[in-house]
Amino acid sequence: MYIHRILLLFVLLAAACSRGGASDAVEEETPVRLVYGIDADRYRLETGEVRQGETLGRILSSFGVTAGQIDRLDKASKERFPLRNIRPGHKYTAFIHEDSLHTPHLDFLAYERSASEYVLFGFEGDSVRVELGEKPSTVRRMKREATIRSSLWGAIMEQNLPYALASELEDVYQWTVDFFGIQKGDRFTVIYDERFIDDTVSIGIGRIWGAKFVQGNKTYYAIPFRQNGRVQYWEADGASLRKQLLKAPLKYSRISSRFSYSRLHPVHKVRRPHTGVDYAAPTGTPVRAVADGVVTYRGWGGGGGNTLKIKHAGNLMTGYLHLSRFAKGIGVGTRVSQGQLIGYVGATGTATGPHLDYRIWKSGKPIDPLKVPQEPAEPIAAPLREQFAYVRDRIVAELEGEVAPEEQIVQLDSIPAAAAKAAAEAAE
């Protein structure tokens, strides 16, 4: 009988524990739905879009915010986000609660500055506050490839790739790939980071982790590696992609006339030498120095219009003709860096339309800018060769096929340790 009582007690205790566990499970908190960092389930949300000519004051007034509150908000936001900075087409979200008499009150209004950034305006009684925020985002590693039919930009658009990728690839290969000589059938593969909001809305790209560009019968790899405290891109053999001269002094244009000693002049209609390359581009297109150097001439060049000449190492001089204007701070004696803005495309002097006449002289003799021998910058240093090989092999493997996520290079700063570990494992 005693034993039966003990067993009954255990059964009752087990049942009680079971009921307690079920109760605890029911009482688990449900996830909070955050919108712009606010618990959205506590409010009624109304969304809208700023219309042409509409002010933030008018929008706030429509939600019952008083003129006094708007004035205080205007003063409070001057340093962080002036209210006049709102733009038509940008979205906003109102967070509204109702009191016991079902009267609506605006507690917050979130204005989207961009796809990722927002401003949060808060109202509590007579007090106001302004906060800048950024939506949570995730980064995904992407690998894409495309075959070019007409231009790099055309291929980017055909494959629905981020537009910024075209500019990034041109920056990486600006010393190596002739983007003005692209032919149908040229192709590229690129690995890059892309940032998303809500896993669907792309808000930009990050580091390019590697690229392969095939132009004609030549293949150019781009491998990121840190040397001398700076991440640069290198060819597969460790040579720098960076060269003494940029391939061209501007982007997004086309060659309208090439180097020739007998060209029919478009204005004078006679044959005469044209010892430069003409790049047709819209007026105002930025023009950049193709190499480090010192400005030796800035002024009117007769038929060449506004003209700049820059002296470089190796007895080289470059000329930039028909500029609409010169960049700020550019004058005779100014030292410029490779890629630095020096002027803007125009049609000054004798010209039928906006273009840049780009010229190069070596020891005073004109040479074809499209045929200048290119000397690479400093290659990978000998002590870093092993670490570079570690990076290169994994990037190339990823470009050529698929590699396991754990084999991907994700942080260049940890490469020396990773390479040493790989070398030790190979020696075992």
N, C-alpha and C positions, 0 to 999 in steps of 0.2 A: 504493500500500500504506500509505504514511504517512497519507494522507488518510483511508483506511478506519479506521485505528487511532484517529485523532482523533475521527471520528464515533462509533465504538464507545465511546470514553471519555465523550462527551457523553450518550449513551444511558444508560450506567451511572450517571452522576451524576444525571440526571433521575429515574431509577428510585429511587435512594437518597433523593432529596428527596421524591419522592412517598410512599415508605414512611414517611419521617420525619413528613410532614404528617399521614398517616393515624394514626400513633401518637399525635401531639399531640392530634388530635381525640378519640381514645379516652380520653386522659388528662384531658380537661376535667372539672372538678369538677361534680358534680351539685348542684343547689340544696339548701340546708339547710332542713329543715322545722322552722320555729320554732313552738313552742307556749308561750305566756307567756314568750317570749324565750329558751327553752331548745331545744337541738337534740334534738327528740323522737325521732329515729331511733336515738339511743343508749340509749333506755329502753323499758321496757314501761309503758304508761300504763293506769291504772285510774281510772275516774270514779265519782263518787257524789254524793249529795245529803244535806245535813245533816238528820237526823231530829229530830222534836220531842223536847226534853229531852237531846239529844246534845251533848257537849262536844268541843272540839277535842282535848283530852287523850285522850279515849276513841278518837277517830278515829286519832290518831297511834299510840296503843298497839296498835291492830289491825294496824298496819304494822310493828310491832317497834321503835318508838322507845321508849327507856328513860325511866323516871320522872325520872332526873337530867337528860336532855336536855330533857324537857318543862318541867321547873322552870327551866332556863336560858333556854329559849325564852320562857316566861312573863315573866321579868324583862327579857329583851332587847326584847320587843315592847310593853312598857307605854306608851312614848312614841309609838310609831308606829301600832300597832293592837293594843289589849288583846285577849287571846284570848277573853275573855267576850263580845266583840262579835259573834261569829259568830251567824247567825240560821238557823232552820229553813227549808228550801226552797232555800237557796243551794247552788250546785254547787261541787265541789272535784275536783281532778285530782292523782293521785299519780304521781310519776316514780320507777320502780323499776329497779334494775340487779341482776344476779345475779353473784356471785363465782365463782371457779373450782370451788367445790363446789356451785354452783347454789343458793346460799343468797340469798334476796331481801333487798335493802337499800333503804330509802327515802332518796333523795337530796333530793327536793324535794316539797312539797305546795303547790299553788296553790289559793287560796280566792277565789271571785268575790264581791266586795263589792257589785257592781252589774253591769249588762250590759256596762259598759266598764272598770270598775276591778277590780283584783285585788290580793291579798297573796300574796307568794311566801315560803314558809318553807323554809330550806335546812339540811341536816344533813351534816356532814363530820366523821367521828370524833366527838369530844366537843364540837366547836364548832357553834354555830348562828348563823343570820342571818335577818333579816327585811327584805324589800324591798317597797315599794309600786310597783305598775305600772299601766299603762293599755294596753288593747288598741289596735292600729293601727286607724284609722278613716279613712273617706273622706267627703267632703262633696259632695252632689249638689244642684244647683239644681232646684227643683221648681216646677211651675206647675199648680195645681189649681183647679177651679171646682165650685160646687154650687148647687142651687136649694133653698131652704128650704121644708119642708112644715109644720113645727111650731115648731122653735126652731133657733138656731145650733148648739147641742150635738147636736141630732138630725141635722142635716145633716152635721156632722163625722163622726158615727158611721156614718151611712148610706153615706158615701163612703170609709170606712176611712181617714180622715185622722188625723194625730197629734192626740191629745186636747189637747196643749199649744197647738195652733193656735187653738182657741176662746178660750183665755185671752189669747193674744197679740193676736188681732183685737179683743177687747173692750178691751184696753189701748190699742191704736192709735186706736180709734174711740170711746173712752169719753166724749168731749166732744161728739160729732157724731151718732152713730147711736143711735136710741132702741131698745135691745135689748128693752125691755118692750113695744114697739109693733110687733114683727116680725110680718109677715103672710105667709100662704102665697103663694109666688111670688117673694118677695124673694130675691136671689141675690148671690153674691160670687165674685170671682176673686182669687187670691193667689199671689204668687211668693215663695218662701222657700228657705232652705238647710236641708237635712236631713242629719244625720250617720248613717252606717251602719258597722257592723262586719261584715266578710266580705261586704260589698255586699248583705246581705240583712236584717240585724237593725238596725232603727232604734233609735237611742239618744237622740234628741232633735232639736229644730230650733234653727236659729240666727237670723240676721237675716231679717226680712221685707223683701224688696227692693221690694215694691210691692203695692198692693191696690186693688180696685175693688168697692164695695159699693153695690148698687142696692136702695133701699128705697122702695116705691111708685113715684112718678115722679121721684125724686131719685137722682142718682148721686154718690157720694162717692169720690174718689180719695185714696190715701195714698201720697205720694212721699217717700222718705227723703232728707234733705239736712242737711249740717252747717252750722250757723250759731252763732256765738259759742262755738265749741269743742264743740258738743254736737249729736249727730244727733237730729233730730226729724222728725215726719211732717207733710206739708203738702198742701193741696189743689192742684188743677192750676193755679189762678191765682196760687199763691204765698201764699195766706192760710194761717195756721196752723190745723191741726186742733185744737190746744189752745184751749180757751175759758175764760172766767172761772169757770164752774161745771161740775163733772162732770154728766153726764146723770142719774146716780143715785148714792147713797152706798154701794151694795153690789152684789154680783154674784150670779148663780145664784139668782134668786128670781122672784116674779111679783107683779103689782099685784093686791091683794085688795080695795082700796077707794080711790076717787078723791076729789079735792077737791070739796066740795059744801057748800051752806048749808042743805041739808035732807036729811040722811042718817038712815035708821032705825038707831039705835044697837043693835049686836048684843047688848048686855047689858041696857041699861035699856028697850029696846023702845019708845023715843020718838024722834021726829024732832028732830034738833038739828044745828047746823053741824059739819062736819068739815073744817077748813081745812088739810088735809094729804093726803098720799098714803101709804097703807099698803102695805108690801112684805112679803108672807108669805115667811118663810124659817126654816130650822131654828134652834133656840137655839144660840148660839155663832157664828153667821155673822158674819164681820168687818164692821164699819161704818167707813167712812172719811169724812173731812172733804171736802166737795165743793169747797172753795176755801180759799185762805190766810185766816187770821183769828186772832182771840183768843177764848179760852173766857171767857164772861161768866157762865155758870151751870152748876153741876154738883151735882146732888142729887136729892132726891125731889120729883116733880112731881105729887103726888096721884094722880089717875086715870091720869096719864101715866107713873107709875112712875119708874124711874131715867131722868133727863132731862139732856141736854146742850144748851146754846145757845152758838152761836159767832157773833161779829160779824165782818162782812167789809166790804171796800171798797164804796162806792156805796150806803151806808145799807142794806145787806142784813144779815139775820140768819137763821141756819138753826137748826132744832131737831131733836133726835133723841130719841124717846120710847120707853118700854117696854124699855130696854136691860137685859140680864141683869147686866152689869157694865161698868165703865169700863176703858179701856185704861190700862196702867201709865204714870204720869207725867202724866196728864191732870187738870188742876185749874183753878180760876178763875185767870185771868191767863196761862195757858199759851198760847204762840203755836204754832199748828199750820199745817202745809203742806197744800196740795191733795193728796188721796190718802192722807194720813197716817191710820193706825189710831187711832180714838178710842174705840171700844167694841164691844160684841157684842150681837147680836139676842137678845131675851128676851121674857118675857110678864109683866113686873112691872106693878103698877098694875091698872087695869081692862082686862082683855084676855081674849079667849076662846081665844087660842093665841099662839104665838111669832110676832112680826112687828115691823117697824120703822115707826113713825109719823113720817114725815119732813115737816117744815114749813119754809116760807120767809116772812119778813116783809120788806117794803120800806118804810122810814120808819115802821115800827110797824104797817103794814097787811098782813094775810095775803094772799099771792098764790099762785096755783096753781103748784106746783113743776114741773109738766109743760109750763108755758107761759111760762117765764121767758125774756125776750129774751137771747140769748147774744152777747157781744162777743168776737171772736177775739183771741188774743194778738198780739204783734208779728209782722208779715208778713216775707217775705223782703226783706232790705235791698236798696236800689237797686243798689249795686255788685256784688251777687251774682246779680242777675237773669239774666244771660247764662249763668252756670254752672248755675243752677237749671233754666233752660230746656233745657240740654243733657241733664241728668239726666232731667227730666220726659218729654221727647220719646221717649227710649229706653225708659223704664219703661212709659209708656203704650203704645208700639208693641208691647212684649213682652206686656202684658196683653191687648191687642186681637187679637194674632195671634202669628206666629212671627218672631223676628229671629235673625240669625246670631250665633253665640257671641261673635264679635269685637265685636259691637255692644252686647253686654250690659254694664251697669254692674256691676263686680265689686269696686271699691274707691273709696269716697267720697273718701278723702284725695287721690286723684290727679285729681279732677274739674277743678279750676281749670286745670291744665296741659292736660288733654284738651280742655276747652272752648275754650281759647285756640288750640290746634292746629286744632280744627274750624272756628273762626271764620276763622283764617288761610287754611285750605284753601278755605272758601267764598268768600273775597275774591279768590282767584286767578282 
